Amino acid sequence: MHRRLAPLLSATILGMLVGCSALTDPVVCTLEARPSISVFVRDSLSNQPIASGATLILTDGSFVDSTVVPAGEPEWDPYPVTTPRSYERPGRYHVTVRRAGYSEWTRANVVVQRDECHVRTVTLTARLLPVATLN
């Protein structure tokens, strides 16, 4: 009885291994750099994109990176904001968005992980509250 089971068991295991693409397909990485964090900036009341004039600050321990989107250039509004030195950098970030006329927006403990090739970009939406609505 054991002589009959051995070939059947071997064939079953071989079939599972052949069917598993992770064992046969090599990982192919692309050459582009990916941002660790990208942030869409929106007005919390109107939901309109307002990246123009916004400042994004990312901190992770002693690492600090920031970018300022030029004010008065609405063509930037619908796009996410990123910082230049945080590309392909995993970590645990504190994210801050500032824009004139709005209260500061923050998120703590935003974790960015790495996969086989790149970081897994974390995409956030900062919904900024106009200062006038706070009074």
C-alpha positions in Angstrom: 0.0 0.0 0.0 2.8 2.4 0.8 4.3 1.7 -2.7 1.2 3.1 -4.3 1.0 6.2 -2.1 4.6 7.4 -2.6 4.2 8.1 -6.4 0.8 9.7 -5.9 2.1 11.9 -3.1 5.2 12.9 -5.1 3.1 13.8 -8.1 0.8 15.9 -5.9 3.7 17.8 -4.4 5.3 18.3 -7.8 2.0 19.6 -9.2 1.7 22.1 -6.4 5.3 23.3 -6.9 4.9 23.7 -10.7 1.7 25.6 -10.3 3.2 28.0 -7.9 4.4 31.0 -9.9 6.3 32.5 -7.0 8.8 29.7 -7.3 9.2 30.0 -11.1 8.7 33.7 -11.9 11.6 36.0 -11.2 10.9 39.4 -9.5 11.4 42.2 -12.1 11.9 45.6 -10.5 11.2 48.8 -12.4 13.7 51.7 -12.4 11.4 54.6 -11.3 11.6 56.0 -7.8 8.4 55.9 -5.8 7.4 58.4 -3.1 7.1 57.2 0.4 4.1 59.4 1.1 1.9 61.4 -1.3 -0.8 63.8 0.0 -3.8 65.2 -1.8 -4.7 68.6 -0.3 -8.4 69.5 -0.2 -10.6 72.1 1.3 -12.6 70.3 4.0 -15.8 72.2 3.3 -16.0 72.3 -0.5 -13.8 69.2 -1.2 -12.0 71.3 -3.9 -8.3 70.5 -4.4 -6.1 73.2 -3.0 -2.4 72.0 -3.2 -1.3 75.4 -4.7 0.4 77.3 -1.8 0.6 74.2 0.5 3.7 73.1 2.4 4.2 69.4 3.1 6.6 68.4 5.9 7.6 64.8 6.6 9.6 63.8 9.7 10.9 60.4 10.8 13.2 60.8 13.9 16.0 63.1 12.9 15.0 62.9 9.2 13.0 66.0 7.9 12.0 66.7 4.4 9.6 69.3 3.0 8.3 70.8 -0.1 6.3 74.0 -0.9 3.9 74.0 -3.8 4.0 77.4 -5.5 1.1 79.7 -4.6 -1.1 81.0 -7.3 -0.6 78.1 -9.6 -3.8 76.1 -9.6 -2.5 73.6 -12.1 -0.9 71.9 -9.2 -4.1 71.6 -7.2 -5.4 68.2 -8.4 -2.0 66.4 -7.9 -0.6 64.8 -4.8 2.2 66.5 -3.0 5.4 64.6 -2.2 8.8 65.5 -0.9 12.0 65.0 -2.9 14.3 63.2 -0.4 11.7 60.8 1.0 11.4 58.8 -2.3 12.1 55.1 -1.7 12.6 55.7 2.1 10.6 53.4 4.4 9.9 54.6 7.9 7.4 55.9 10.5 6.5 59.4 9.6 4.8 62.4 11.1 3.0 64.3 8.3 2.1 68.0 8.4 0.4 70.1 5.8 0.2 73.9 6.1 -1.5 76.4 3.8 -2.3 80.1 4.4 -5.9 80.6 5.5 -6.3 77.1 6.8 -5.6 75.3 10.1 -2.6 72.9 10.1 -3.3 69.3 9.3 -1.3 66.4 10.8 -1.1 62.7 10.9 1.2 60.7 13.2 2.7 57.2 12.9 2.2 56.9 9.1 4.1 53.7 8.4 5.8 53.2 5.0 7.0 49.7 4.2 9.3 48.3 1.6 8.5 45.4 -0.8 10.9 43.5 -3.0 11.6 46.5 -5.2 10.2 49.8 -3.9 8.5 51.3 -1.0 4.7 50.9 -0.8 3.5 54.5 -1.2 1.1 55.7 1.4 -1.5 58.0 -0.1 -3.3 60.4 2.2 -5.9 63.1 1.8 -5.4 66.2 3.9 -8.8 67.9 4.4 -7.8 71.4 5.5 -10.3 73.5 7.5 -10.5 77.2 6.6 -9.4 79.4 9.6 -12.6 81.6 9.1 -14.8 78.6 10.2 -12.9 78.2 13.4 -13.9 81.6 14.9 
